[in-house]
């Protein structure tokens, strides 16, 4: 059983979600506005938040950014917005998964289980990985380069951590879209390219002069220490 918080302004949908999730054994609290949801998430410390983006007092994306500033609680965005750009934006802001309305209770339950499994695995934790002068710590979500902290967005960190766990191995963009962005059947390679560009800038390198992030043309990208 998980303690869930549903932040949804539509009373009919909120009531249906609460009933369906409680029938599956979860303890469910709810909020109809963004600010009430933020307060409950901070005070009640749920195991996971199900978040609608279309809230009356504040956009759900803004609430997600505010929540990420004070909490690492897993968040599944549940919304009618089905455009690719909106999905990527929510995931970049720190959402752990994204489901488009209408969806079945069974589909949402499966996503909740998957996100909670990933969250539990992160807490248990793989150890920090060091590649050259770069250290990536999945448990604390901290990155240092030559001993100095590197500030990354949630999705930039997820991308770097995924590559660090496979250091020395070429990872395809399709794999990154499926595993980091949770978009196994869609998404644009451009999404990966843009985030790699941001990562390179923050790590102090460029695509033309890579030291850690090496593009393998036509295949993917590899995180590896600088050549001797």
LUMLUM-693626 format. One record per residue (C-alpha): residue number from 1; residue in three letters; y, x negated, z negated. Coordinates in steps of 0.001 Angstrom, whole numbers. Each point is the difference from the previous one (the first is absolute). Layout:
// LUMLUM-693626
   num   residuo         v         u         w
   NUM       ALA         Y         X         Z
...
//
This chain:
// LUMLUM-693626
   num   residuo         v         u         w
     1       UNK         0         0         0
     2       UNK      3481     -1243       890
     3       UNK      3383      1026     -1356
     4       UNK      2022      1118      3023
     5       UNK      3634       961       526
     6       UNK       795      2288      2945
     7       UNK      3669       -83      1092
     8       UNK       412      2931      2410
     9       UNK      2849      2512       276
    10       UNK     -1948      2758      1797
    11       UNK     -1430      2078     -2845
    12       UNK     -2818      1424      2114
    13       UNK     -1191     -3430      1141
    14       UNK       498     -1485     -3475
    15       UNK     -2083      2740     -1623
    16       UNK     -2784      -381      2568
    17       UNK       -93     -3775      -460
    18       UNK       -95       258     -3777
    19       UNK     -2851      2510       120
    20       UNK     -2033     -2005      2535
    21       UNK       420     -3296     -1842
    22       UNK      -801      1528     -3380
    23       UNK     -3154      1527      1470
    24       UNK      -998     -3563       913
    25       UNK       343     -1088     -3606
    26       UNK      3485     -1543       -25
    27       UNK      2726       545     -2580
    28       UNK      3037      1067      2031
    29       UNK      3696       147      -913
    30       UNK      2659      1084      2481
    31       UNK      3693      -121       821
    32       UNK      2086      1940      2495
    33       UNK      2872     -2494       323
    34       UNK       329     -3736       540
    35       UNK      1803      -829     -3226
    36       UNK     -2412      2034     -2128
    37       UNK     -2870     -1754      1743
    38       UNK      1549     -3414      -659
    39       UNK       427       774     -3690
    40       UNK     -3574      1267      -328
    41       UNK     -1415     -2988      1875
    42       UNK      1774     -2409     -2354
    43       UNK      -653      1903     -3229
    44       UNK     -3517      1334       607
    45       UNK     -1420     -2987      1927
    46       UNK     -2381      1868      2338
    47       UNK     -2798     -1828      1803
    48       UNK      1353      1117      3377
    49       UNK      2914      1967      1489
    50       UNK      -299      2408      2944
    51       UNK      3514        95      1482
    52       UNK      1619      2353      2501
    53       UNK      2938     -1492      1920
    54       UNK      1970      3238       499
    55       UNK      1379       526     -3498
    56       UNK      3112      2082      -764
    57       UNK      2025     -2445     -2105
    58       UNK      -935     -3368      1488
    59       UNK     -1979     -1191      2994
    60       UNK     -3536      -947      -974
    61       UNK       419     -3404      1638
    62       UNK      2897      -770     -2314
    63       UNK     -2037      1191     -2973
    64       UNK     -2804     -2322      1089
    65       UNK      2369     -2982        39
    66       UNK      1351       936     -3440
    67       UNK     -3523       401     -1349
    68       UNK     -1092     -3362      1408
    69       UNK      2880     -1663     -1852
    70       UNK     -1459      1054     -3367
    71       UNK     -3716       657       545
    72       UNK     -3042     -1186      1950
    73       UNK     -1693      3433      -168
    74       UNK     -1940       715      3230
    75       UNK      1740      2548      2259
    76       UNK     -1433      2155      2783
    77       UNK      2699      1546      2172
    78       UNK      -974      3548      1039
    79       UNK      2482      1351      2532
    80       UNK       511      2024      3154
    81       UNK      1745     -2977      1638
    82       UNK     -2527     -1334      2494
    83       UNK      2044     -2550      1965
    84       UNK     -1208     -3591        56
    85       UNK      3393     -1399     -1020
    86       UNK       119      2202     -3113
    87       UNK     -3521     -1026      -955
    88       UNK       789     -3707       331
    89       UNK      3247       451     -1932
    90       UNK     -1805      1695     -2907
    91       UNK     -2726     -2640       -96
    92       UNK      2616     -2754       102
    93       UNK      1827      1651     -2906
    94       UNK     -3149      -358     -2100
    95       UNK     -2236      2995       729
    96       UNK     -3713      -777      -281
    97       UNK     -1082      2660      2504
    98       UNK      1462      2756      2183
    99       UNK     -1500      3397       811
   100       UNK      1546      2569      2351
   101       UNK        90      3737      -771
   102       UNK     -1981      2110       447
   103       UNK     -2905     -1858     -1584
   104       UNK     -3112      1127     -1846
   105       UNK      -523      -477     -3723
   106       UNK     -3089     -2047       858
   107       UNK      2036     -2360      2187
   108       UNK      2595      -518     -2720
   109       UNK     -2729      -531     -2613
   110       UNK     -1625     -2687      2173
   111       UNK      3318     -1802       395
   112       UNK       637       206     -3752
   113       UNK     -3384     -1597      -697
   114       UNK       635     -2757      2551
   115       UNK      3469      -837     -1340
   116       UNK     -1220       -31     -3605
   117       UNK     -2869     -2320       974
   118       UNK      2430     -2407      1665
   119       UNK      2312       188     -2994
   120       UNK     -2819      -717     -2443
   121       UNK     -1114     -2932      2137
   122       UNK      3511     -1451        26
   123       UNK       244       235     -3781
   124       UNK     -3300     -1719      -422
   125       UNK      1200     -2300      2309
   126       UNK      -555     -2725      2489
   127       UNK      1449     -3302     -1199
   128       UNK      3122     -1538      1438
   129       UNK      -393     -1711      3388
   130       UNK      1785     -3236       885
   131       UNK       530     -1005      3619
   132       UNK      2012     -3181       418
   133       UNK      3019       407     -2291
   134       UNK      -307      3820        47
   135       UNK     -1602      1907     -2887
   136       UNK      -802      3724       209
   137       UNK     -1055      1775     -3215
   138       UNK     -1433      3503       708
   139       UNK      -145       942     -3691
   140       UNK      3671      -595      -786
   141       UNK      1081       593      3636
   142       UNK      2007     -3229      -132
   143       UNK       484     -2549      2760
   144       UNK      1345     -3527      -442
   145       UNK       717     -2697      2566
   146       UNK       337     -3552     -1290
   147       UNK       328      1477     -3489
   148       UNK      2847      2366       913
   149       UNK      -394      3797       -18
   150       UNK       -37      1793      3355
   151       UNK      1262      3602      -122
   152       UNK     -2023      2306      2251
   153       UNK       -84      3730       644
   154       UNK     -3208      1805     -1077
   155       UNK     -1372        63      3533
   156       UNK       978     -3609       716
   157       UNK     -1937      -989     -3113
   158       UNK     -3024      2107      1027
   159       UNK       -13     -1671      3413
   160       UNK       295     -3516     -1412
   161       UNK     -2627       657     -2691
   162       UNK     -2452      1294      2609
   163       UNK       488     -3126      2106
   164       UNK      -184     -2261     -3077
   165       UNK     -3361      1511      -985
   166       UNK     -1229     -1058      3461
   167       UNK      1849     -3317       215
   168       UNK     -1082     -2099      2956
   169       UNK     -1433      3024      1826
   170       UNK      1623      1715      2979
   171       UNK       702      3670      -828
   172       UNK       654      2450      2836
   173       UNK      3011      2317        31
   174       UNK     -2347      2977       289
   175       UNK     -1713     -1075     -3220
   176       UNK      3368      -394     -1730
   177       UNK      1095      3481      1115
   178       UNK     -3239      1461     -1329
   179       UNK      -208     -1878     -3295
   180       UNK      3628      -636      -995
   181       UNK      1680      3053      1533
   182       UNK     -3077      2269      -215
   183       UNK       439       920      3691
   184       UNK     -3452      -658      1487
   185       UNK       508      2326      2990
   186       UNK      3656      -445       779
   187       UNK      3134     -1964      -618
   188       UNK      1771     -2568      2073
   189       UNK      -566     -3750       110
   190       UNK      3780      -171      -183
   191       UNK      -224      1090     -3644
   192       UNK     -2029     -3119      -790
   193       UNK      2265     -2226      2114
   194       UNK      3132      1165     -1807
   195       UNK     -1492      -559     -3454
   196       UNK     -1295     -3427      1001
   197       UNK      3495      -864      1191
   198       UNK      1465      1057     -3362
   199       UNK     -2676     -1946     -1854
   200       UNK       657     -3149      2008
   201       UNK      3720       212      -705
   202       UNK      -580       384     -3731
   203       UNK     -2474     -2883        15
   204       UNK      2515     -2202      1775
   205       UNK     -1719      -375      3349
   206       UNK         6      1507      3489
   207       UNK     -2510      1013      2659
   208       UNK       988     -3029      2096
   209       UNK      -375     -2383     -2962
   210       UNK     -2712      1470     -2256
   211       UNK     -1210     -1834     -3094
   212       UNK     -2148      2710     -1587
   213       UNK      -114      3115      2228
   214       UNK     -1592      -989      3301
   215       UNK      -217      2449      2906
   216       UNK     -3120      -289      2126
   217       UNK      1121      1475      3306
   218       UNK     -2009      3014      1081
   219       UNK     -2058       -19     -3199
   220       UNK      2039       320     -3198
   221       UNK      1508     -2050     -2810
   222       UNK     -1331     -2624     -2405
   223       UNK      1385     -1167     -3342
   224       UNK      -718     -3698      -441
   225       UNK      1595     -3079     -1551
   226       UNK      2097     -2317      2131
   227       UNK     -1827     -2481      2181
   228       UNK      -122     -3531     -1511
//
